[in-house]
Amino acid sequence: MNIDGTQIEIAYVTDQPFTEQLRLLSCGEENELGKIKNPVRRWTFVAGRGVAKRLLTRIFPQIFPVAINIRTRDQHGRGISPQVEIDGNPWAGSLSISHTTKWAVAATAVDSSHRV
């Protein structure tokens, strides 16, 4: 969905099996997931990454989801706004991810001069 220059992807969390979503994770995301012990929090983390990668691969169809790394923790483990790397290169665009136990949503500004 594209609304006023912002692209949005929404998914019902249980739409895809957990193991299928796990295959989309980069090594960095797998490391971040490994630090999450709560099973519900693990599932929502994976669902959020899945919906974000579905959005990003719509924008960059030549990129495999596993080549996209979305970092949401700094070197001290504190939460940060999503930082995206594509094939190891920082992406200047803006990405936002939100999730509950039932829904996951990702949004990005089409124009890199705007933030979401």
MILUM-344523 format. One record per residue: residue number from 1; residue in three letters; x, y, z of N, C-alpha, C in turn. Coordinates in nm, 2 decimals. Layout:
MILUM-344523
   num   residu     n.c1     n.c2     n.c3    ca.c1    ca.c2    ca.c3     c.c1     c.c2     c.c3
   NUM      ALA        X        Y        Z        X        Y        Z        X        Y        Z
...
//
This chain:
MILUM-344523
   num   residu     n.c1     n.c2     n.c3    ca.c1    ca.c2    ca.c3     c.c1     c.c2     c.c3
     1      MET     0.08    -0.12     0.00     0.00     0.00     0.00     0.09     0.12     0.00
     2      ASN     0.05     0.22    -0.08     0.13     0.35    -0.09     0.04     0.46    -0.05
     3      ILE     0.07     0.53     0.06    -0.02     0.64     0.10     0.07     0.76     0.11
     4      ASP     0.04     0.86     0.02     0.10     0.99     0.03     0.25     0.98     0.04
     5      GLY     0.32     0.90    -0.04     0.47     0.89    -0.04     0.52     0.80     0.06
     6      THR     0.44     0.73     0.14     0.49     0.63     0.23     0.44     0.50     0.19
     7      GLN     0.52     0.40     0.19     0.48     0.26     0.16     0.46     0.19     0.29
     8      ILE     0.35     0.11     0.29     0.32     0.04     0.41     0.29    -0.11     0.38
     9      GLU     0.33    -0.20     0.47     0.30    -0.34     0.46     0.25    -0.38     0.59
    10      ILE     0.13    -0.45     0.59     0.07    -0.50     0.71     0.05    -0.65     0.70
    11      ALA     0.07    -0.72     0.80     0.04    -0.87     0.80    -0.02    -0.92     0.93
    12      TYR    -0.10    -1.01     0.92    -0.15    -1.08     1.04    -0.04    -1.17     1.08
    13      VAL     0.00    -1.17     1.20     0.12    -1.24     1.25     0.12    -1.39     1.22
    14      THR     0.01    -1.45     1.23     0.01    -1.60     1.21    -0.01    -1.64     1.06
    15      ASP     0.01    -1.54     0.97    -0.01    -1.58     0.83     0.09    -1.68     0.77
    16      GLN     0.21    -1.67     0.82     0.32    -1.76     0.77     0.38    -1.84     0.89
    17      PRO     0.42    -1.96     0.86     0.48    -2.04     0.97     0.61    -1.98     1.02
    18      PHE     0.64    -2.00     1.15     0.76    -1.94     1.21     0.89    -1.98     1.14
    19      THR     0.90    -2.11     1.10     1.02    -2.16     1.04     1.04    -2.09     0.90
    20      GLU     0.93    -2.07     0.83     0.94    -2.00     0.70     1.00    -1.86     0.72
    21      GLN     0.95    -1.79     0.82     0.99    -1.65     0.85     1.14    -1.65     0.90
    22      LEU     1.18    -1.76     0.97     1.32    -1.76     1.02     1.42    -1.76     0.90
    23      ARG     1.38    -1.82     0.79     1.47    -1.83     0.67     1.50    -1.69     0.61
    24      LEU     1.42    -1.59     0.65     1.44    -1.46     0.59     1.55    -1.38     0.67
    25      LEU     1.58    -1.42     0.79     1.67    -1.35     0.88     1.82    -1.35     0.83
    26      SER     1.88    -1.23     0.85     2.03    -1.22     0.82     2.10    -1.28     0.95
    27      CYS     2.23    -1.30     0.94     2.31    -1.34     1.05     2.30    -1.25     1.17
    28      GLY     2.30    -1.12     1.14     2.29    -1.02     1.25     2.15    -1.03     1.32
    29      GLU     2.05    -1.05     1.24     1.91    -1.06     1.30     1.90    -1.19     1.38
    30      GLU     1.96    -1.30     1.33     1.96    -1.43     1.41     2.03    -1.41     1.54
    31      ASN     2.14    -1.33     1.54     2.21    -1.30     1.67     2.12    -1.22     1.77
    32      GLU     2.05    -1.12     1.71     1.96    -1.04     1.80     1.85    -1.13     1.85
    33      LEU     1.79    -1.22     1.76     1.68    -1.31     1.80     1.73    -1.40     1.91
    34      GLY     1.86    -1.45     1.91     1.91    -1.54     2.01     1.91    -1.48     2.15
    35      LYS     1.91    -1.35     2.16     1.91    -1.28     2.29     1.78    -1.27     2.35
    36      ILE     1.67    -1.30     2.27     1.53    -1.28     2.32     1.49    -1.42     2.37
    37      LYS     1.45    -1.42     2.49     1.41    -1.55     2.56     1.26    -1.57     2.56
    38      ASN     1.18    -1.47     2.57     1.04    -1.49     2.57     0.99    -1.53     2.44
    39      PRO     0.91    -1.65     2.43     0.87    -1.70     2.30     0.78    -1.61     2.22
    40      VAL     0.69    -1.54     2.29     0.60    -1.45     2.22     0.68    -1.33     2.16
    41      ARG     0.77    -1.28     2.24     0.86    -1.17     2.19     0.94    -1.22     2.07
    42      ARG     0.99    -1.34     2.08     1.07    -1.40     1.96     0.98    -1.40     1.84
    43      TRP     0.86    -1.45     1.85     0.77    -1.46     1.74     0.74    -1.32     1.68
    44      THR     0.71    -1.22     1.76     0.67    -1.09     1.71     0.80    -1.02     1.65
    45      PHE     0.92    -1.05     1.70     1.04    -1.00     1.64     1.05    -1.06     1.50
    46      VAL     1.03    -1.19     1.48     1.04    -1.25     1.35     0.93    -1.20     1.26
    47      ALA     0.81    -1.19     1.31     0.70    -1.14     1.23     0.73    -0.99     1.18
    48      GLY     0.78    -0.91     1.27     0.81    -0.77     1.23     0.92    -0.77     1.12
    49      ARG     1.02    -0.85     1.13     1.13    -0.86     1.03     1.07    -0.91     0.90
    50      GLY     0.98    -1.01     0.91     0.92    -1.06     0.79     0.84    -0.96     0.71
    51      VAL     0.76    -0.88     0.78     0.68    -0.78     0.71     0.77    -0.66     0.66
    52      ALA     0.87    -0.63     0.73     0.96    -0.52     0.69     1.04    -0.57     0.56
    53      LYS     1.08    -0.70     0.56     1.15    -0.75     0.44     1.06    -0.76     0.32
    54      ARG     0.94    -0.79     0.35     0.84    -0.80     0.23     0.83    -0.66     0.17
    55      LEU     0.82    -0.56     0.25     0.82    -0.42     0.21     0.94    -0.38     0.13
    56      LEU     1.06    -0.41     0.19     1.19    -0.37     0.13     1.21    -0.45     0.00
    57      THR     1.18    -0.57    -0.01     1.20    -0.65    -0.13     1.10    -0.60    -0.24
    58      ARG     0.99    -0.54    -0.20     0.90    -0.48    -0.30     0.97    -0.36    -0.36
    59      ILE     1.04    -0.29    -0.28     1.11    -0.17    -0.33     1.24    -0.21    -0.40
    60      PHE     1.31    -0.31    -0.35     1.43    -0.36    -0.42     1.41    -0.50    -0.46
    61      PRO     1.34    -0.53    -0.57     1.31    -0.67    -0.61     1.43    -0.76    -0.64
    62      GLN     1.54    -0.70    -0.67     1.66    -0.78    -0.70     1.74    -0.83    -0.58
    63      ILE     1.69    -0.79    -0.46     1.76    -0.82    -0.33     1.69    -0.94    -0.26
    64      PHE     1.77    -1.04    -0.22     1.71    -1.15    -0.14     1.69    -1.10     0.00
    65      PRO     1.58    -1.14     0.07     1.55    -1.09     0.20     1.67    -1.12     0.30
    66      VAL     1.74    -1.23     0.29     1.85    -1.26     0.38     1.96    -1.16     0.37
    67      ALA     1.97    -1.09     0.25     2.08    -0.99     0.23     2.04    -0.86     0.29
    68      ILE     1.92    -0.85     0.35     1.88    -0.72     0.42     1.90    -0.75     0.57
    69      ASN     1.98    -0.66     0.64     1.99    -0.67     0.78     1.93    -0.55     0.85
    70      ILE     1.84    -0.57     0.94     1.77    -0.46     1.01     1.81    -0.47     1.15
    71      ARG     1.88    -0.37     1.19     1.94    -0.36     1.33     1.85    -0.27     1.41
    72      THR     1.81    -0.31     1.53     1.73    -0.23     1.62     1.79    -0.22     1.76
    73      ARG     1.91    -0.26     1.77     1.99    -0.25     1.90     2.12    -0.19     1.87
    74      ASP     2.17    -0.10     1.96     2.31    -0.05     1.94     2.41    -0.14     2.01
    75      GLN     2.53    -0.10     2.01     2.64    -0.19     2.06     2.63    -0.21     2.21
    76      HIS     2.54    -0.14     2.28     2.52    -0.16     2.42     2.39    -0.23     2.45
    77      GLY     2.32    -0.27     2.34     2.20    -0.35     2.36     2.08    -0.26     2.37
    78      ARG     2.09    -0.13     2.36     1.97    -0.04     2.37     1.90    -0.04     2.24
    79      GLY     1.76    -0.02     2.25     1.68    -0.01     2.14     1.71     0.12     2.06
    80      ILE     1.71     0.11     1.93     1.73     0.22     1.84     1.63     0.21     1.72
    81      SER     1.61     0.32     1.65     1.53     0.32     1.53     1.59     0.22     1.43
    82      PRO     1.51     0.15     1.35     1.57     0.05     1.26     1.67     0.11     1.17
    83      GLN     1.79     0.04     1.16     1.90     0.08     1.07     1.91    -0.04     0.97
    84      VAL     1.90    -0.01     0.85     1.89    -0.11     0.74     2.02    -0.11     0.67
    85      GLU     2.07    -0.23     0.65     2.19    -0.26     0.56     2.14    -0.35     0.45
    86      ILE     2.18    -0.32     0.32     2.15    -0.40     0.21     2.28    -0.45     0.15
    87      ASP     2.30    -0.58     0.15     2.43    -0.64     0.11     2.55    -0.57     0.18
    88      GLY     2.53    -0.54     0.31     2.64    -0.49     0.39     2.65    -0.34     0.38
    89      ASN     2.57    -0.27     0.30     2.58    -0.13     0.28     2.46    -0.06     0.35
    90      PRO     2.49     0.05     0.42     2.39     0.12     0.49     2.29     0.18     0.39
    91      TRP     2.16     0.17     0.42     2.05     0.23     0.34     2.01     0.36     0.40
    92      ALA     2.00     0.47     0.32     1.97     0.60     0.38     1.82     0.62     0.40
    93      GLY     1.74     0.53     0.36     1.59     0.54     0.37     1.55     0.53     0.52
    94      SER     1.42     0.55     0.54     1.36     0.55     0.67     1.27     0.43     0.68
    95      LEU     1.28     0.35     0.79     1.20     0.24     0.81     1.14     0.24     0.95
    96      SER     1.02     0.20     0.96     0.96     0.19     1.10     0.89     0.05     1.10
    97      ILE     0.90    -0.02     1.21     0.84    -0.15     1.23     0.76    -0.15     1.36
    98      SER     0.64    -0.20     1.36     0.56    -0.21     1.48     0.49    -0.35     1.48
    99      HIS     0.47    -0.40     1.60     0.40    -0.53     1.60     0.34    -0.55     1.74
   100      THR     0.23    -0.63     1.73     0.16    -0.68     1.85     0.17    -0.83     1.84
   101      THR     0.09    -0.90     1.93     0.09    -1.05     1.92     0.01    -1.09     1.80
   102      LYS    -0.07    -1.00     1.74    -0.16    -1.04     1.62    -0.12    -0.97     1.49
   103      TRP    -0.06    -0.85     1.49    -0.03    -0.78     1.37     0.11    -0.73     1.37
   104      ALA     0.16    -0.72     1.25     0.29    -0.66     1.23     0.28    -0.56     1.11
   105      VAL     0.34    -0.44     1.12     0.34    -0.34     1.02     0.48    -0.28     1.00
   106      ALA     0.51    -0.25     0.88     0.63    -0.18     0.84     0.60    -0.07     0.75
   107      ALA     0.67     0.05     0.76     0.64     0.16     0.68     0.78     0.22     0.64
   108      THR     0.79     0.27     0.52     0.91     0.34     0.48     0.87     0.46     0.39
   109      ALA     0.95     0.56     0.39     0.92     0.68     0.31     0.98     0.65     0.17
   110      VAL     0.91     0.67     0.07     0.95     0.65    -0.07     1.07     0.74    -0.10
   111      ASP     1.05     0.87    -0.06     1.15     0.97    -0.08     1.25     0.97     0.04
   112      SER     1.38     0.95     0.02     1.47     0.94     0.13     1.49     1.07     0.21
   113      SER     1.43     1.18     0.16     1.44     1.31     0.24     1.34     1.31     0.34
   114      HIS     1.25     1.22     0.35     1.14     1.21     0.45     1.17     1.10     0.55
   115      ARG     1.12     1.11     0.67     1.13     1.01     0.77     0.99     0.96     0.81
   116      VAL     0.98     0.83     0.85     0.86     0.78     0.90     0.87     0.75     1.05
//
